[in-house]
Amino acid sequence: MAALAGCTSSEKKPGLLQEAVSIHYDTTLRPFYHGVASGDPMADRVIIWTRVTPPDSAQSVLVTWEVSEAPSFTSVYKSDTLRTTPARDYTVKADVDALKPGQVYYYRFSALGGTSPIGRTKTTPVNAVDSLKFAVVSCSNWEWGYFNAYEKIAQRTDVDAVLHLGDYIYEYGRGGYGDTTIRKNLPPHEIVSLQDYRTRHSQYRLDKGLRLMSQQHPLIAIWDDHEVANNAYTEGAQNHQADKEGDYRQRVAAARQAYYEWLPIRESGKHYRSFSYGPLADLVMLDERLEGKTKPVDSLSDPQYASDQRSMLGAEQLNWFENNLKNSTATWKVIGNQVMFADIELSAVYPNMPRNLDSWDGYPAEKQKVRNFIVENKLKDLIFLTGDTHASWAIEVATDVKKTYNPKTSAGAFAVELGTTSVSSANDDEYRSADTVRMMEKALLGKNPHIKYLNARDHGYLLLTLFPERARADWYYMETLRQPQTNEFLGASYQLEKGSVKLK
């Protein structure tokens, strides 16, 4: 059972093994305790994934995968046999090609005398479609509660893909950031080594909601900071001290390896990438952590704050991003964005932190470059999708709001930004009363007229629906995270007409 928690029997740790056994898992899934997943869909291919848990350490395991156009598997469209080893933490990933565009497929794995649950996935369209629907999620923390939003998304039959904007796992030790009366982290210490990251990923995939969502819909994911450490950037992180956690580059390498092992992502030298959904939408996923982000400054008074030598994306990714936007012929340009892009004045609530310097507000020169590129090239119908903040936002994106933005006409705005709340990570409501949080929201809205909606109280997901002439955003919230259940409610809905930046 040690391998269940991400370590082989030759690496047994008595306390960890005992606690791994106490986790609720479905023995009927043996040896596929972690379920199946698919991701990075394209018109002719998709990644399918699973993890095999051998009863004891094994030098290798043969795993067969099958893809069918029907869940009955009366006819197998493609199949193959792969070998997995401890070097991959017994994970299996296949890039299944020669598929048809805009098609639903079913897949399964078999190994060690067992068969996995049947997964469902979908390739991207090439021709025009009537609509697209994306479930947008971010910030799932094991100790803050059950991933009920994931399970609710799994129950939906109308989702084309799930967009995960980062903080898929958290690196903290037990009780470092969470509520241990609900669930407890494995391993109990802050994760640093490859085995640590593997164990944490393994634990997260034992959540029923995550397993079901992964089984039902293809995932397109980008990492944020907690997949490595809080407020990570290229050369370090706020939650990394060399005298405690060792060499940062080794930690990043371990975190990156475990991430690529445990997620259905197409592996390459670059994490940023793009996806075409035919004439209706192009999706651009950015890496705002490990590719080119320089160290955040400590305050607005830092002389380096406005320097054009400081970067969020890095020159290569910025050029790639601009080319993707300029060359897109799709109606909607959707940007998967880890941290807030729009200007947000926080002084009404946080007088000692008037700007979030870990977000794009901490990199004003590069943000202005992006803004100028969009305006000068007359690019329209851009939607930034953003996670990180554990709050929901609907924003008409403008820079230098006081000087250039008109809240009545929306003049001065050049895009919209839709922020998704956390799946489970603490928002303001975990620390303050709901009435206090509502007062904070009101104060922030008063200072920021370009923000049309803000909810810093509830957990859930954003549902983005794209039509040829309009886009719609619906924020759904879960009734509770303290036990597994999927009661939800619709918190807000906003619409955007093609060619406009006015949120209604």
URMO-V544241 format. One line per field, one symbol per residue. ss: DSSP state (2 for helix, 1 for strand, 0 for the rest). phi: phi as a letter, one per 40 degrees, with the letter a starting at -180 (. if undefined). psi: psi as a letter, one per 30 degrees, with the letter a starting at -180 (. if undefined). A space follows every 10 residues. Layout:
ss = ???
phi = ???
psi = ???
//
This chain:
ss = 0222200022 2002222222 2200002220 0000011110 0000011111 1000000000 1111111100 0000011111 1111022200 1111110000 0001111111 1001100011 1100000000 1111111000 0222000222 2222200000 1111000000 0000000000 0000000000 0002222222 2222000222 2222220111 1000000000 0110011000 0222200222 2222222222 2200000000 0011110222 1111100000 0000000000 0000000000 0000222222 2222222000 0111111000 0000000000 0000000002 2202222222 2222220000 0111110000 0111111000 2222000000 0000111110 0000000222 0002222222 2222222000 1111100001 1111111001 1111111100 0000000111 1111111000 0000
phi = .ccdcgbccc bcbdcccccc ccccaccccd cbdcgbabaf cbcbaacbaa bcbccacbca bcbbbbbbcb ccfcbccaaa bbbbadcbfg cbabccbfcc cgbcbbaabb afgbbcdccb aacccbccbc abbbcbbagb bdcciccccc ccccccbbcc abbbchfcbb cccdgcaibc ccabcbcccd cbcdcdcccc cdcdcccccc ccccccbcbb bbcbcccbad fcacbiadca bdcbbgcccc cccccccccc ccbcbccacb ccabbbbgcc abbbbcbbbb caccdcccac ccccdccccc acbgcccccc ccccccccbc cbbbbcbcbd cccbcbccbb ccbcbccccc ccbccccccc dccccccfcb gcbcbbbgcg abbbbccabf dccbbbccbg cgcbabbbcc cccacdbccc bbcccccccc cccccccbcc ccaabbbbbi abbbbbbdba bbbbbbbcca bcacabcbac cabbbbcdgb bccb
psi = fefeggklff gkjeeeeeee efkkljfffk ghfgallllh kafglkkkll kkjlflkkel kkkklkklfk ffhfkkelll klkllffghg lkkkjjahlk khkklklllk lhglkllklk lklllelkle lkkkkkllij kefflkieee eeeefkggke lkjkglhelk fllkfeiajf felkkklflk keleeeeeee eeeeffkeee eeeeeekkkj kllbeffdlk hkaegalehj kefefakeee eeeeeeeeef efkikkkafk ekllkkhafe kkkkkljgdf egklkklflf fkffegkgfk kefleeeeee eeeeeefkgl ekjkjjkelk elkjjfffei ffifkjffaf ffieeeeeee eeeeeeghkl hkjkkkbefh lkkjkjkkki eeefkjfefg kfkgllkjkk alefkkafff flleeeeeee eeeeeefiff jfkkjgelkb lkjkkklffl lkkkjkkkel ffljlgkllk elkklkkkfl gjk.
//
